[in-house]
Amino acid sequence: MQISVDHFGVAADGREVRAWRLEGDGGAVCTLLDYGATLQQLLIPDAAGELADVVLGYDSMAGYESAENAYQGAVIGRHGNRIEGAAFELGGKTYQLAVNDGRNHLHGGLIGFDKKIWSAKPLETTEGPSVMFSLMSPDMEEGYPGNLKVNVTYTLTSENALRLDYEAVSDKETVINLTNHSYFNLSGHGAGRIDDQKIMIEADEITSINDECIPDGGFLSVEGTPLDLRQLTPIGQGVESDHPAILAGKGYDHNFVIRGADGTLKKCAMALDPKSGRTMTVYTTLPGIQFYTGNFVTEHTAKDDATYNKRGGFCLETQYYPNSLKHKHFPSPVFQAGDSFRHTTVYAFGVSK
């Protein structure tokens, strides 16, 4: 295993951004950026041992700071996904957030964790090479209370799994809901639409949504709907359905309620690319997972001069349920002062047999 670091670019504010390259004993390689604690590249072997980069991204800071960048590969915080009305109540006080998704709040605000330059520390572990990214989010940044210390550690294991360990703690009661927003295409990041790739999610229901893609507090059984992904199913089979939930999301953009979630590391999803034979199995300690099919990605040129468009990649964002601050029966992303957010998500890669 090996860790190396190199200059990646210069941010608009003049600060240097570095690229950390991890090489695992299983043949996988990943590149991570200080900017957004971003997964910029992930080389995974196919059934013939040929490597391809399976995450969407950019090869310059201009790309990452452009309007076309839809959170590619970044760590999202303080609160991933949507908060209805861009406000929440905590301890009898109302906190106003940025309105950046219709009338709602999305992915931590105007300058969320995805747009920060994190400090980085390389680590050699028994599992494989690691980099720990750290950030201090000050009290009331983007409207959130509490000084929040955050660490996100990426580890590339010898079994070609990418493990993300999240830890955060605040000095005040606050909201913490961290995730990673990588877009995957198991044929390769520039291979075009993902319709033929198959997905399975360990969920019997989703959190039902309104026409703004906001959970309304209810649950919808997936039985008999295009949201029934309990068996490996081609993404293209249901992504253009006229089912009301698919129309509301303009494709898949839904929080799936992970079956049996209890805070331990559990398998929650799997993806398969019949063309390359690559598989990806997702494990998490969190209770929900957002399956998103790039419905709002607009056509543009990205790394390796590839053209990205709608449906060019899919996201599997592990999380507390969106809009849980409005629905007290949902698992809570509220943490008291001194209580740690500690969660793990693993993306494990292999080939179909």
GUNURO-221541 format. One record per residue: residue in one letter; residue number from 1; x, y, z of N, C-alpha, C in turn. Coordinates in steps of 0.001 Angstrom, whole numbers. Atoms other than C-alpha are relative to their C-alpha. Layout:
<bazas>
BAZA rest  nr  n.east n.north    n.up ca.east ca.north   ca.up  c.east c.north    c.up
BAZA    A NUM       X       Y       Z       X        Y       Z       X       Y       Z
...
</bazas>
This chain:
<bazas>
BAZA rest  nr  n.east n.north    n.up ca.east ca.north   ca.up  c.east c.north    c.up
BAZA    M   1     837   -1193       0       0        0       0     874    1245       0
BAZA    Q   2    -800   -1200     174    1105     3535    -689    -874    1241      89
BAZA    I   3     666   -1305     -57     115     7144      45     954    1032    -572
BAZA    S   4    -807   -1095     526    1378    10098   -1971    -870    1244    -113
BAZA    V   5     740   -1251      83     411    13757   -2222     634     873   -1068
BAZA    D   6    -484    -853    1078     690    16239   -5079    -883    1241     -64
BAZA    H   7     773   -1218     256    -457    19705   -6076   -1134    -330    -970
BAZA    F   8    1128     194     911   -3956    19621   -7627    -374    1292    -699
BAZA    G   9     392   -1270     599   -4749    23277   -8178     -61    1090    1048
BAZA    V  10     133   -1156    -880   -5450    26666   -6673   -1459     433     -17
BAZA    A  11    1392    -421    -122   -8876    27647   -5379    -143    1470    -365
BAZA    A  12     261   -1385     397  -10513    30925   -6341     510     998    1039
BAZA    D  13    -492    -909   -1040   -9437    32405   -2996    1521     -27     131
BAZA    G  14   -1456      15      34   -5775    31640   -3791     658   -1112     784
BAZA    R  15    -589    1057    -802   -5315    28667   -1500     278   -1249    -831
BAZA    E  16    -367    1228     705   -3594    25509   -2678    -934   -1141     376
BAZA    V  17     753    1235    -223   -5578    22298   -3054     894   -1163    -395
BAZA    R  18    -857    1164     237   -3722    19006   -2780    -818   -1235    -337
BAZA    A  19     603    1287     356   -4499    15566   -4185     756   -1113     715
BAZA    W  20    -564    1125    -742   -3906    12520   -1995    -342   -1283    -747
BAZA    R  21     188    1233     765   -3401     9244   -3873     258   -1201     911
BAZA    L  22    -110    1222    -785   -4036     5953   -2074      23   -1193    -944
BAZA    E  23    -104    1220     801   -2925     2681   -3650    -129   -1189     938
BAZA    G  24     249    1146    -859   -4332     -453   -2061     633   -1269    -529
BAZA    D  25    -619    1271     393   -2923    -3962   -2103    -882    -824    -931
BAZA    G  26     905     750     867   -6005    -5202   -3984     -62     505   -1425
BAZA    G  27     -24    -531    1358   -5281    -3103   -7080    -777    1280    -190
BAZA    A  28     773   -1240     114   -7707     -244   -6439     868    1205     337
BAZA    V  29    -698   -1261    -231   -6486     3358   -6461   -1051    1086     164
BAZA    C  30     908   -1138     -93   -8247     6485   -5230     782    1280     205
BAZA    T  31    -571   -1329    -192   -7482    10188   -5269   -1008     848     753
BAZA    L  32     830    -812    -878   -8848    12510   -2586     522    1430      16
BAZA    L  33    -381   -1411      -2   -8839    16315   -2509    -263     642    1350
BAZA    D  34     260    -838   -1167   -8493    18766     376   -1306     768    -167
BAZA    Y  35    1194    -780     283  -11313    20703   -1298   -1230    -903     126
BAZA    G  36    1214     784    -192  -14581    19301       9     229   -1402     530
BAZA    A  37    -331    1392    -363  -12768    16187    1315    -572    -935   -1072
BAZA    T  38     662     551    1179  -13695    15032   -2177     692   -1248    -529
BAZA    L  39    -479    1165     739  -13325    11613   -3783      43     378   -1481
BAZA    Q  40    -158    -518    1356  -11911    12762   -7122     137   -1112   -1042
BAZA    Q  41    -262    1109     932  -10932     9435   -8692     -51   -1309     778
BAZA    L  42      22    1324    -619  -11547     5760   -7917     153   -1040   -1102
BAZA    L  43    -313     998    1026   -9875     3156  -10133    -274   -1392     563
BAZA    I  44     442    1310    -460  -11480     -275   -9790     155   -1010   -1139
BAZA    P  45    -137    1004    1064  -10622    -3484  -11706   -1339    -632    -378
BAZA    D  46    1172     740     458  -13252    -5224  -13821     295   -1499      43
BAZA    A  47    -154    1450     -53  -13680    -8968  -14336    1278    -470    -685
BAZA    A  48   -1239     344     699  -10622    -8979  -16653    1224     653     638
BAZA    G  49   -1110    -670    -681   -8522    -6940  -14222     316    1370    -538
BAZA    E  50    -231   -1318     578   -8762    -3760  -16297    -566    1083     918
BAZA    L  51     422   -1082    -880   -8946     -546  -14263    -827    1037    -749
BAZA    A  52     750   -1161     497  -11538     2170  -14838    -364     874    1182
BAZA    D  53     370    -980   -1007  -12356     5312  -12903   -1526      23      84
BAZA    V  54    1444     208    -106  -15881     4738  -11554    -733    1139     713
BAZA    V  55     699   -1141    -602  -16632     8140   -9968     124    1233    -898
BAZA    L  56       8   -1215     791  -17601    11343  -11745     762    1102     733
BAZA    G  57    -754   -1080    -612  -15470    14417  -11160     681     866   -1041
BAZA    Y  58    -672    -985     838  -13121    17043  -12586    1504    -111     194
BAZA    D  59   -1463      44    -106   -9406    17371  -13252     598    1380     225
BAZA    S  60    -496   -1343    -317   -9150    21052  -12296    -889     641    1050
BAZA    M  61     807    -743    -953  -10307    23429   -9597   -1091     800    -702
BAZA    A  62    1037    -713     748  -12175    25368  -12277   -1248    -852    -124
BAZA    G  63    1143     915      76  -14387    22308  -12686    -731    -107    1319
BAZA    Y  64     641     156   -1307  -15001    21854   -8971    -676    1274     479
BAZA    E  65     610   -1264    -418  -15800    25547   -8501   -1011     527   -1015
BAZA    S  66     942    -435    1026  -18066    25727  -11551   -1439    -259     437
BAZA    A  67    1425     170    -288  -21851    25960  -11495    -492   -1387    -374
BAZA    E  68     432    1332     447  -22058    22571  -13218     294   -1095    1021
BAZA    N  69    -360    1011    -986  -20507    20740  -10271   -1160    -235     966
BAZA    A  70    1135     349    -854  -23404    18987   -8537     476    -838    1182
BAZA    Y  71    -533     631   -1216  -21488    18099   -5338     791   -1275    -306
BAZA    Q  72    -678    1226     429  -19391    15544   -7231    1037    -463    1022
BAZA    G  73    -976     655    -849  -17625    13278   -4728     232     605    1368
BAZA    A  74    -329    -778   -1194  -17770    15737   -1830    -670    -539    1258
BAZA    V  75     652     190   -1290  -18497    15367    1860   -1001    1141     195
BAZA    I  76    1095    -959    -146  -21798    17109    2619    -274     232    1481
BAZA    G  77     308    -335   -1382  -22522    18937    5868    -339    1489     105
BAZA    R  78     234     761   -1201  -23630    20134    8278   -1163    -975    -135
BAZA    H  79    1167     865     146  -26868    18578    7105    -189    -347   -1465
BAZA    G  80     233     454    1363  -27053    16515    3940   -1494     -25    -316
BAZA    N  81    1364      66     516  -30213    16586    1835    -820    1229     408
BAZA    R  82     891   -1156     -54  -33266    18842    2298    -586     238    1395
BAZA    I  83     727    -426   -1190  -34755    20794    5199   -1112     934    -466
BAZA    E  84    1171    -733     485  -38257    22079    4531     -53    1415     574
BAZA    G  85     149   -1376    -424  -38723    25835    4652    1286     670     425
BAZA    A  86   -1322    -556    -319  -34982    26355    5226      72     544    1424
BAZA    A  87     -53    -400   -1407  -35491    26592    8981    -325   -1200     875
BAZA    F  88     348    1048    -956  -35683    24371   12047     -19     595    1397
BAZA    E  89      92    -437   -1387  -36482    24700   15736     796    -939     881
BAZA    L  90    -827     780    -912  -34087    23553   18432      80     748    1325
BAZA    G  91     -66    -629   -1317  -34293    24249   22143    -864    1235     131
BAZA    G  92     917   -1134     -62  -37206    26616   21640     391    1184    -869
BAZA    K  93    -453   -1081     868  -35307    28740   19118     -84    -436   -1451
BAZA    T  94      60     287    1429  -35823    28937   15355    1290     455    -667
BAZA    Y  95   -1231    -293     734  -32724    28798   13175    -319      92   -1488
BAZA    Q  96     239    -241    1416  -32949    30262    9678    1230    -408    -805
BAZA    L  97   -1072     496     857  -30874    28612    6951    -114     611   -1388
BAZA    A  98      18    -481    1389  -29989    29474    3367   -1116    -675    -784
BAZA    V  99    1030     519     911  -32804    29068     863     688    -248   -1339
BAZA    N 100    -784     298    1207  -31003    27276   -1960    -543   -1179    -794
BAZA    D 101     646    1072     757  -33468    24653   -3265   -1499     296      -4
BAZA    G 102    1364    -504     -65  -36753    26303   -4140    -136     852    1252
BAZA    R 103     172    -706   -1280  -38016    27503    -755     712    -731    1141
BAZA    N 104    -571     903    -996  -35958    24866    1046    1518     125      83
BAZA    H 105   -1443      13    -248  -32430    24241    2299     555   -1347    -447
BAZA    L 106    -585    1225     551  -30146    21710     605    1485     -82     312
BAZA    H 107   -1417     373     -98  -26813    20098    1504     878    1010     738
BAZA    G 108    -839    -799    -885  -25643    22486    4210     111    1470    -336
BAZA    G 109      44   -1438     255  -26181    25819    2485     826     470   -1167
BAZA    L 110    -684    -631    1130  -24409    28227     160    1482    -360     -36
BAZA    I 111   -1397     428     -82  -20912    27382    1378      62   -1129    1023
BAZA    G 112       3    1172    -857  -21287    23910    2820    1377    -635      84
BAZA    F 113   -1280     677    -177  -18569    21462    3753     624    -404   -1327
BAZA    D 114    -486     381    1329  -18286    20516      65     850    1095    -635
BAZA    K 115    -749   -1129     575  -16784    23965    -650    1115     495     923
BAZA    K 116   -1055    -365    -940  -14342    24094    2271    1307    -703    -368
BAZA    I 117   -1286     675     100  -10634    23342    2164     323    -572    1372
BAZA    W 118    -207     725   -1240  -10036    20727    4837    1502    -182     243
BAZA    S 119   -1369     448    -291   -6800    19929    6640      39   -1519    -170
BAZA    A 120    -113    1428     305   -5471    16447    5839    1218    -603     681
BAZA    K 121   -1078     723    -670   -3343    13874    7618      33   -1430    -507
BAZA    P 122     -81    1387     463   -2110    10617    6025     184    -956    1174
BAZA    L 123     -86    1018   -1038   -2424     7455    8105     289   -1354    -642
BAZA    E 124    -215    1385     430   -1067     3939    7671    -708    -885    1011
BAZA    T 125     766     854    -890   -3497     1410    9122     169   -1459    -413
BAZA    T 126     -72    1423     327   -3714    -2366    9234    -948    -362   -1130
BAZA    E 127     957     274    1069   -6670    -2185    6834     483     502   -1355
BAZA    G 128    -466    -570    1251   -4893      -46    4234     334    1460     184
BAZA    P 129    -358   -1420     -97   -3770     3502    3438   -1229     859     264
BAZA    S 130    1105    -871    -416   -5914     6283    4920     425    1458     -52
BAZA    V 131    -186   -1431    -211   -6295    10036    4929   -1154     488     868
BAZA    M 132    1016    -612    -857   -8120    11856    7722     -91    1490    -328
BAZA    F 133     276   -1402     284   -9676    15180    6707    -708     611    1210
BAZA    S 134     543    -653   -1189  -10514    17661    9476    -455    1414    -329
BAZA    L 135     605   -1305     250  -12616    20803    9608    -605     518    1298
BAZA    M 136     706    -659   -1096  -13845    23283   12207   -1057     912    -602
BAZA    S 137    1108    -842     456  -17250    24756   11455    -437     878    1165
BAZA    P 138     292    -869   -1143  -17808    27835   13676   -1491     141     290
BAZA    D 139    1370    -240    -461  -20945    28602   15632    -727     948    -954
BAZA    M 140     914    -750     869  -23766    29888   13379     456      70   -1450
BAZA    E 141    -348      85    1424  -21947    29119   10134   -1176    -604    -760
BAZA    E 142    1165     398     810  -24691    28786    7501   -1267    -137     843
BAZA    G 143    1179     -14    -848  -27137    29291   10377     -87   -1100    1032
BAZA    Y 144      33    1132    -929  -26258    26176   12384     705     345    1314
BAZA    P 145    -621    -332   -1286  -25519    26487   16127    1154    -937     353
BAZA    G 146   -1071     811    -559  -22345    25267   17831    1265       3    -834
BAZA    N 147   -1290     227     651  -18654    25081   17062     158   -1507    -200
BAZA    L 148      22    1429     332  -18421    21738   15275    1356    -449    -536
BAZA    K 149   -1236     628     476  -15240    19687   14942    -369   -1255    -790
BAZA    V 150     345    1110     893  -15399    17203   12059    1265    -703    -468
BAZA    N 151   -1022     826     628  -13131    14345   10992    -683    -999    -926
BAZA    V 152     448    1033     931  -13743    12189    7933    1237    -745    -486
BAZA    T 153   -1158     813     367  -11308     9333    7339    -371    -972   -1110
BAZA    Y 154     141     953    1108  -11097     7501    4018    1098   -1064     138
BAZA    T 155    -957    1099      -6   -9421     4072    4037    -258    -884   -1208
BAZA    L 156      99     904    1145   -8723     1990     918     560   -1346     431
BAZA    T 157    -415    1276    -572   -8609    -1615    2047     619    -919   -1053
BAZA    S 158    -635     979     895   -6715    -4552     588   -1032    -821    -764
BAZA    E 159    1079     711     703  -10106    -6018    -454    -742     916    -981
BAZA    N 160     602    -956     941  -10850    -3003   -2704   -1319     576     518
BAZA    A 161    1127    -726    -589  -13315    -1408    -308     479    1383     408
BAZA    L 162    -277   -1358    -459  -13423     2318     377    -884     246    1215
BAZA    R 163     704    -178   -1272  -14363     2928    4013      59    1473     396
BAZA    L 164      84   -1368    -467  -15539     6327    5277    -458     -18    1454
BAZA    D 165     338    -124   -1412  -15480     6938    9022    -207    1471     320
BAZA    Y 166     377   -1374    -322  -17271    10108   10112     -16     177    1524
BAZA    E 167     104    -349   -1409  -16870    11767   13490    -159    1509     110
BAZA    A 168     217   -1431    -201  -18193    15142   14636    -533     233    1404
BAZA    V 169     476    -347   -1338  -18794    16844   17971     -87    1518     102
BAZA    S 170     275   -1428    -133  -20213    20260   18900      31     411    1463
BAZA    D 171      49    -515   -1364  -20003    22483   21968   -1379     539     366
BAZA    K 172    1389    -355    -264  -23738    23252   21662    -899   -1060    -636
BAZA    E 173     977     850     671  -26845    21274   20828     -99     435   -1461
BAZA    T 174       6    -364    1419  -26899    21118   17046    -501   -1163    -845
BAZA    V 175     441     979     985  -27801    19191   13919    1228    -510    -748
BAZA    I 176   -1113     593     744  -25331    16754   12284    -552   -1118    -874
BAZA    N 177     444    1032     936  -26107    14710    9180     970      11   -1180
BAZA    L 178   -1066      -1    1000  -22955    14022    7151    -173   -1151    -976
BAZA    T 179      28    1057    1005  -22776    12063    3919    1050     293   -1059
BAZA    N 180    -874    -197    1159  -20732    11639     744    -856     -23   -1254
BAZA    H 181     852    -188    1186  -22119    12704   -2634     702    -483   -1277
BAZA    S 182    -625     540    1217  -20117    10557   -5059   -1055    -513    -971
BAZA    Y 183     798     557    1093  -21702     9740   -8406     791   -1165    -576
BAZA    F 184    -660    1204     477  -20869     6196   -9521    -514    -383   -1393
BAZA    N 185     349     665    1251  -20812     4709  -12996     976   -1164    -117
BAZA    L 186    -875    1169    -103  -19455     1168  -12793     597    -416   -1338
BAZA    S 187    -639     214    1301  -18692     1121  -16525    1182     939    -217
BAZA    G 188   -1004   -1055     161  -16413     4137  -16078    -703    1344     -26
BAZA    H 189     685   -1275    -232  -17158     7774  -15317    -487     670   -1273
BAZA    G 190     413    -640    1242  -17442     8797  -18975    -777    -918    -924
BAZA    A 191     620    1035     835  -19391     5764  -20200   -1436     292    -398
BAZA    G 192    1362    -339     409  -22747     7509  -20541   -1043    -490     985
BAZA    R 193    1146     275    -868  -26140     6531  -19176     153   -1308     774
BAZA    I 194    -102    1125    -934  -26514     4095  -16302   -1210    -927     -72
BAZA    D 195    1267     733      76  -29811     2562  -17479     163   -1510     160
BAZA    D 196    -159    1455     -21  -28418     -976  -17865     647    -513    1281
BAZA    Q 197    -584     439   -1265  -26645    -1024  -14503   -1126    -322     977
BAZA    K 198    1046     511    -880  -28570    -2843  -11808     230     462    1435
BAZA    I 199     -47    -484   -1373  -29394    -1715   -8291    -891    -866     881
BAZA    M 200     801     666   -1027  -30643    -3473   -5159     140     805    1281
BAZA    I 201     -20    -729   -1264  -31606    -1667   -1944    -801    -779    1034
BAZA    E 202     616     771   -1083  -32429    -3406    1340   -1022     865     729
BAZA    A 203    1017    -879    -576  -35591    -1410    1985   -1381    -435    -470
BAZA    D 204    1383     344     314  -39294    -2262    2144    -867    1228    -196
BAZA    E 205     763   -1225     148  -40377     1379    2158     938    1183    -168
BAZA    I 206    -702   -1278      78  -39309     4915    1408    -731     997     890
BAZA    T 207     721   -1113    -613  -40098     8143    3204    -753     710   -1130
BAZA    S 208     803    -583    1076  -42974     9484    1095     283    1496    -105
BAZA    I 209    -408   -1377     267  -42383    12889    -498   -1130     801    -637
BAZA    N 210     918    -887     708  -44321    15909   -1711     612     360   -1357
BAZA    D 211    -476    -323    1347  -43838    17557   -5103    1294     813       8
BAZA    E 212   -1305    -655    -125  -40715    19353   -3783    1094    -995     393
BAZA    C 213    -938    1060    -389  -39026    16020   -3013     295      22    1502
BAZA    I 214    -166    -113   -1444  -39465    16726     720    -820   -1085     698
BAZA    P 215     796     959    -769  -40468    13859    3052   -1111     683     784
BAZA    D 216    1174    -608    -627  -43965    14579    4360    -346    -639    1345
BAZA    G 217     232     651   -1283  -43695    12378    7458    -557   -1394    -120
BAZA    G 218     560    1329     211  -45274     9293    5942    1021    -969    -576
BAZA    F 219    -820    1053     591  -43886     6042    4617    -794    -659   -1119
BAZA    L 220     640     627    1150  -44637     4392    1280     623   -1366    -238
BAZA    S 221    -498    1332     314  -44353      665     731     472     -42   -1451
BAZA    V 222    -512     112    1364  -42245     -164   -2317    -712   -1091    -781
BAZA    E 223     670    1138     631  -44382    -3224   -3045    -834     457   -1185
BAZA    G 224     800    -287    1176  -45791    -3090   -6574     289    1332    -653
BAZA    T 225    -367   -1292     578  -44011      161   -7453    1389     -98    -642
BAZA    P 226   -1363      -1     554  -40881     1054   -9488    1066     283    1054
BAZA    L 227    -938    -189   -1111  -39307     1803   -6088     324   -1317     696
BAZA    D 228    -319    1315    -556  -39240    -1921   -5317    1310    -481    -612
BAZA    L 229   -1348     353     466  -35514    -2497   -5668     616   -1056     915
BAZA    R 230    -480    1005    -943  -35261    -5429   -3260     746   -1141    -684
BAZA    Q 231    -807     896     824  -33853    -7540   -6087     753     850   -1017
BAZA    L 232    -762    -761     996  -31207    -6440   -8587    -896     339   -1190
BAZA    T 233     931    -507    1004  -33138    -4293  -11061     713    1018    -870
BAZA    P 234    -604   -1035     840  -31932    -2327  -14107    -549    1381     344
BAZA    I 235     430   -1356    -365  -32032     1366  -13250    -976     562   -1022
BAZA    G 236     851    -532    1053  -33607     2186  -16602   -1408    -551       1
BAZA    Q 237    1324     631       0  -36560      -77  -15875   -1057     890     648
BAZA    G 238     991    -805    -708  -38218     2401  -13508     270    1482      52
BAZA    V 239    -407   -1382    -218  -36368     5690  -13738    -854    1018    -753
BAZA    E 240     862    -913     758  -38744     7189  -16323   -1475    -337     202
BAZA    S 241    1370     419    -279  -41904     5722  -14769    -914    1202     225
BAZA    D 242     979   -1052    -299  -45106     7746  -14430    -579    -155    1410
BAZA    H 243     428     106   -1386  -45462     6675  -10806     162    1369     670
BAZA    P 244     -68   -1353    -595  -46193     9825   -8721    1306     286     734
BAZA    A 245   -1243    -238    -742  -43097     9380   -6533    1181     196    -942
BAZA    I 246   -1070    -164     991  -40837     9025   -9592    -157    1341    -706
BAZA    L 247     230   -1296     640  -42445    12041  -11251     417    1135     926
BAZA    A 248    -366   -1051    -950  -41946    14095   -8076    1506     172      77
BAZA    G 249   -1455     -62     -70  -38250    13224   -8014     680     202   -1341
BAZA    K 250    -528     -86    1366  -37848    13507  -11805     995   -1137    -271
BAZA    G 251    -863    1180      30  -36328    10042  -11570     109    -510    1425
BAZA    Y 252    -225     430   -1382  -34983     8305   -8499     707    1118     761
BAZA    D 253    -587    -973    -918  -34308    10832   -5732    -741    -156    1319
BAZA    H 254     825     391   -1122  -35697     9111   -2666     838    -580    1123
BAZA    N 255    -626     592   -1185  -34715     8175     859    -630   -1365     265
BAZA    F 256     440    1347    -286  -34965     4425    1341     277    -322    1463
BAZA    V 257     -83     342   -1422  -35596     3187    4887     696   -1354     111
BAZA    I 258    -802    1220     -23  -32879      609    5505    -612   -1010     966
BAZA    R 259     632    1056    -793  -34393    -2640    6745     909    -434    1156
BAZA    G 260    -738     505   -1157  -33294    -3549   10263    1108     909     493
BAZA    A 261   -1064    -917    -430  -31110     -468   10767     -11     131    1519
BAZA    D 262     -77     -62   -1460  -29886     -495   14372    1297     639     484
BAZA    G 263   -1238    -660    -372  -26654     1522   14332    1240    -838    -207
BAZA    T 264   -1150     841     331  -24439    -1432   13461     218      26   -1514
BAZA    L 265    -334     -34    1425  -22708    -1801   10101    -767   -1090    -730
BAZA    K 266     857     939     719  -25215    -3433    7738      80     225   -1506
BAZA    K 267     143    -119    1450  -25427    -4172    4039   -1315     698    -298
BAZA    C 268    1224    -739     309  -27910    -1697    2579    -285     100   -1493
BAZA    A 269     225    -134    1443  -27424    -1697   -1207    1083    -745    -764
BAZA    M 270    -983     615     898  -25668    -3333   -4134    -266     488   -1408
BAZA    A 271     122    -368    1411  -24999    -2279   -7710     852    -945    -828
BAZA    L 272    -693     907     915  -23898    -4398  -10682     -19     593   -1394
BAZA    D 273     -92    -402    1401  -22668    -3420  -14124     193   -1249    -839
BAZA    P 274    -147    1223     802  -23361    -6349  -16485    1094     103   -1058
BAZA    K 275    -979    -184    1073  -21029    -4852  -19086    1421    -305     472
BAZA    S 276   -1371     177    -493  -17830    -4779  -16982     130   -1114    1027
BAZA    G 277     -20     977   -1078  -18815    -7246  -14292     287     601    1362
BAZA    R 278    -291    -613   -1296  -18005    -4711  -11565   -1239      -1     892
BAZA    T 279    1059    -109    -991  -20067    -4820   -8394     422     987    1077
BAZA    M 280    -241    -867   -1146  -20378    -2371   -5516   -1046    -319    1057
BAZA    T 281     894     286   -1111  -21869    -3340   -2160     202    1077    1056
BAZA    V 282     -55   -1108    -948  -22718     -601     342    -439    -494    1373
BAZA    Y 283     306     295   -1392  -22679    -1012    4113     -29    1331     762
BAZA    T 284      24   -1222    -795  -23614     1645    6667    -557    -258    1388
BAZA    T 285     592      -1   -1338  -24452     2311   10298   -1186     945      87
BAZA    L 286    1064   -1010       6  -26970     5008    9312   -1344    -620    -385
BAZA    P 287    1314     616     214  -30751     4445    8996    -604     164   -1388
BAZA    G 288     587    -264    1301  -31384     5783    5486    1042      93   -1089
BAZA    I 289    -900    -141    1141  -29904     5886    2009    -771     654   -1138
BAZA    Q 290     610    -729    1111  -30734     8356    -776     530    -573   -1304
BAZA    F 291    -351     472    1342  -30748     6777   -4222    -381    1094    -984
BAZA    Y 292     188   -1144     893  -30302     9558   -6785     657    -306   -1338
BAZA    T 293    -469     367    1334  -29885     9161  -10538     412    1202    -847
BAZA    G 294    -540   -1133     754  -28404    12534  -11489   -1032     736    -819
BAZA    N 295    1113    -549     773  -31764    13937  -12553     176    1466    -383
BAZA    F 296    -148   -1444     231  -30621    17567  -12394    1377     361    -550
BAZA    V 297   -1313    -266     602  -27143    17196  -13918    -207     510   -1426
BAZA    T 298     105    -556    1345  -26813    19368  -17023    1243    -369    -812
BAZA    E 299   -1100     433     865  -24602    18556  -20000    1199     943     113
BAZA    H 300   -1234    -783     -75  -20999    19692  -19566    1194    -928    -116
BAZA    T 301   -1241     761     151  -17393    18603  -20045     696    -101    1350
BAZA    A 302    -605     244   -1304  -15600    17058  -17058    1385    -627    -186
BAZA    K 303   -1367     536      68  -12382    15129  -16332     152    -935   -1191
BAZA    D 304    -343     812    1176  -10657    13317  -19183    -804     402   -1225
BAZA    D 305     828    -518    1100  -12777    15499  -21522   -1282    -791    -210
BAZA    A 306    1265     740      88  -15774    13276  -20793   -1172     969      54
BAZA    T 307    1226    -780     -55  -19254    14662  -21350    -946    -631    1004
BAZA    Y 308     958     465    -989  -21563    14342  -18364   -1380     549    -348
BAZA    N 309    1372    -409     230  -25320    14520  -18583    -885    -675    1032
BAZA    K 310     972     671    -853  -28467    13475  -16772     110   -1512    -169
BAZA    R 311     -68    1459     -19  -28356     9785  -15788    1386    -550    -323
BAZA    G 312   -1356     480     256  -24580     9575  -16223     662    -633    1208
BAZA    G 313    -523     599   -1218  -24058     8393  -12650   -1107     -75    1028
BAZA    F 314     982     114   -1073  -25951     7365   -9533     690     213    1342
BAZA    C 315    -497    -229   -1364  -25522     8319   -5877    -716    -934     962
BAZA    L 316     558     752   -1118  -26067     6180   -2800     508     687    1264
BAZA    E 317    -409    -888   -1089  -25925     8726      30    -598    -507    1318
BAZA    T 318     473     474   -1300  -26154     7191    3501    -261    1193     911
BAZA    Q 319     454   -1214    -668  -27915     9498    5937   -1038    -278    1078
BAZA    Y 320    1272    -104    -703  -30459    10355    8570   -1032     451   -1033
BAZA    Y 321    1016    -319     994  -33763    10825    6771     -44    1504    -265
BAZA    P 322     191   -1425     283  -34234    14155    4974   -1208     541     770
BAZA    N 323    1100    -705    -652  -36474    16667    6753    -387    -606    1348
BAZA    S 324     312     642   -1281  -36246    14689    9989    -191    1006    1125
BAZA    L 325     198   -1026   -1024  -36146    17946   11954   -1467     415     111
BAZA    K 326    1425    -344     -17  -39828    18429   11036    -863   -1168     468
BAZA    H 327     773    1203    -298  -40884    14865   11871     684    -762    1131
BAZA    K 328    -679     500   -1192  -40048    13766   15394      14   -1522      83
BAZA    H 329     -13    1466     -10  -40850    10099   14684    1099    -563    -900
BAZA    F 330   -1154     433     781  -37910     9959   12250    1225     -88     924
BAZA    P 331   -1260     -10    -759  -34441     9018   13595     578    1408      17
BAZA    S 332    -350   -1412    -185  -33035    12261   14964    1472     284    -289
BAZA    P 333   -1370    -460     227  -29924    14074   13667     433    1076     998
BAZA    V 334    -317    -998   -1019  -29914    16296   16790     967    -615    1012
BAZA    F 335   -1019     468    -935  -26842    15930   19016     214    1057    1076
BAZA    Q 336    -245    -900   -1121  -26300    17424   22461    1480     400      23
BAZA    A 337   -1385    -437    -146  -23141    19333   23322     847   -1138     559
BAZA    G 338    -922    1030    -447  -20255    16885   23651    -320   -1398    -476
BAZA    D 339     356    1325     525  -22124    13948   22077     515    -149   -1427
BAZA    S 340    -655     195    1295  -20339    12492   19063    -921    -646   -1025
BAZA    F 341     507     663    1203  -21759    11749   15652    1116    -933    -460
BAZA    R 342    -995     978     466  -19886     8536   14766    -714   -1000    -898
BAZA    H 343     635     925     935  -20919     6647   11663    1010    -439   -1055
BAZA    T 344    -883     594    1000  -19318     4458    9027    -815    -419   -1216
BAZA    T 345     545     509    1250  -20126     3769    5376    1126    -637    -791
BAZA    V 346    -988     733     780  -18289     1259    3203    -544    -256   -1395
BAZA    Y 347     302     355    1389  -18329      965    -595    1002   -1092    -390
BAZA    A 348    -874    1146     249  -16958    -2517   -1319    -170    -464   -1446
BAZA    F 349      29     311    1421  -16039    -3411   -4907     472   -1424    -269
BAZA    G 350    -377    1343     415  -15765    -6769   -6626    -426    -221   -1431
BAZA    V 351     484     367    1341  -16746    -8620   -9767   -1025   -1110     135
BAZA    S 352    1036    1030     -40  -19757   -10785  -10516     582   -1338    -424
BAZA    K 353    -501    1352     277  -19200   -14528  -10643    -954    -751    -885
</bazas>
